[in-house]
Amino acid sequence: VQLVESGGGLAQPGGSLRLSCEASDSTFMINAMGWYRQAPGEQRELVAATTKSGSATYADSVKGRFTISRDNTKNTVTLQMNNLKPEDTAVYYCAADLEPWLTPRSAFWGQGTQVTVSS
């Protein structure tokens, strides 16, 4: 399974960004897809994840601001990030797993995309 991310960049506080991730190769194996992030000096943390059946999980810090969506026909997962805060600044990684959940040991990872929130 290959994961390719797009989106990210620079946004002002209160602004929005959209991240997309497309999976290819043996995508039939995938159950969970979602996003982790890692800020400098911090551990990688789960931002949001969704299962093949559509269940979604969010970190408390992003609830009400971020929305994860998935298109199983296109093997894509998208993270819409609204009302961004400086503490959202991090490298965001797309992840996928054969299980219906993600962990830092999940099987498949994208290359990461930088999100910077600053005025």
LUMGU-61109 format. One line per field, with one value per residue (C-alpha): residue number from 1; x, y, z. Coordinates in Angstrom, 1 decimal. Example, Ala and Ser with C-alpha at 12.3 -4.5 7.8 and 13.67 -1.06 7.14 Angstrom:
BEGIN
num: c(1 2) $
u: c(12.3 13.7) $
v: c(-4.5 -1.1) $
w: c(7.8 7.1) $
END
This chain:
BEGIN
num: c(1 2 3 4 5 6 7 8 9 10 11 12 13 14 15 16 17 18 19 20 21 22 23 24 25 26 27 28 29 30 31 32 33 34 35 36 37 38 39 40 41 42 43 44 45 46 47 48 49 50 51 52 53 54 55 56 57 58 59 60 61 62 63 64 65 66 67 68 69 70 71 72 73 74 75 76 77 78 79 80 81 82 83 84 85 86 87 88 89 90 91 92 93 94 95 96 97 98 99 100 101 102 103 104 105 106 107 108 109 110 111 112 113 114 115 116 117 118 119) $
u: c(0.0 1.3 0.0 0.5 -0.5 -1.3 -2.3 -0.9 1.1 0.8 -2.4 -3.2 -4.8 -8.5 -7.9 -8.5 -6.5 -7.4 -5.2 -5.8 -4.3 -4.7 -3.9 -2.8 -1.6 -3.5 -6.0 -8.5 -6.5 -7.1 -9.5 -8.6 -7.3 -6.5 -4.0 -1.3 0.8 4.1 5.4 9.1 10.2 6.8 5.5 3.4 -0.2 -3.4 -5.5 -8.4 -9.2 -12.0 -12.8 -14.0 -17.5 -17.4 -16.8 -14.7 -12.4 -10.9 -8.4 -10.0 -7.9 -9.4 -13.0 -15.4 -12.7 -11.4 -13.5 -12.3 -14.0 -13.3 -14.2 -13.7 -14.3 -11.4 -9.3 -8.9 -9.1 -9.4 -8.9 -10.7 -9.1 -10.9 -10.3 -6.6 -4.5 -0.7 -0.6 -1.8 1.6 3.1 4.0 0.9 1.1 -1.5 -1.7 -3.5 -3.9 -5.5 -7.2 -10.1 -7.9 -4.6 -1.6 1.9 2.8 0.3 1.5 1.3 2.5 2.7 5.8 4.3 3.2 4.0 1.2 2.2 -0.2 1.2 0.3) $
v: c(0.0 3.4 6.6 10.0 13.2 16.6 19.9 21.5 24.7 28.0 29.4 32.2 31.6 31.1 30.0 26.7 24.0 20.8 17.6 14.8 11.3 8.7 5.1 2.8 -0.8 -3.5 -1.0 -3.8 -4.7 -1.3 -0.8 2.3 5.4 8.7 11.3 11.6 14.7 15.4 18.8 19.4 17.7 16.0 12.5 11.6 11.9 10.8 13.6 11.8 8.3 6.6 3.0 1.4 1.4 5.2 5.4 8.4 9.3 12.6 13.9 16.1 19.1 19.1 18.1 20.7 22.1 19.2 16.9 13.6 12.1 9.1 7.9 4.2 4.2 6.5 5.2 8.7 10.3 14.0 16.2 19.5 21.8 24.9 27.5 26.6 27.5 27.9 24.7 22.8 23.4 20.1 17.6 15.7 12.0 10.0 6.5 3.3 -0.1 -3.5 -3.2 -0.8 1.4 3.3 3.2 4.6 1.1 1.1 -0.6 2.1 5.8 8.7 10.9 13.7 17.2 20.4 22.5 25.8 28.2 31.6 35.2) $
w: c(0.0 -1.0 0.6 -1.1 0.7 -0.7 0.8 3.8 3.8 5.7 7.2 9.6 12.9 12.4 8.8 7.0 5.2 3.6 3.5 1.1 1.0 -1.8 -1.3 -4.1 -4.4 -2.6 -1.2 -0.6 2.5 4.2 7.0 9.1 7.4 9.1 10.1 12.7 13.4 15.0 16.2 16.8 20.1 20.5 20.1 17.1 18.0 16.4 14.9 13.3 11.9 10.1 9.5 6.2 7.6 8.3 12.0 12.9 15.9 16.7 19.2 21.8 20.7 17.2 17.8 16.3 14.1 12.0 9.9 8.4 5.3 3.2 -0.3 -0.5 -4.2 -4.8 -1.8 -0.5 3.0 3.5 6.6 6.5 9.1 10.2 12.8 12.8 15.9 16.1 18.2 15.1 13.5 12.8 10.1 9.3 8.2 6.5 7.9 7.1 8.7 8.1 11.5 12.2 14.2 13.9 16.2 15.9 14.7 11.9 8.8 6.2 6.2 3.9 3.6 5.7 4.8 6.8 8.3 9.7 11.5 12.0 11.6) $
END
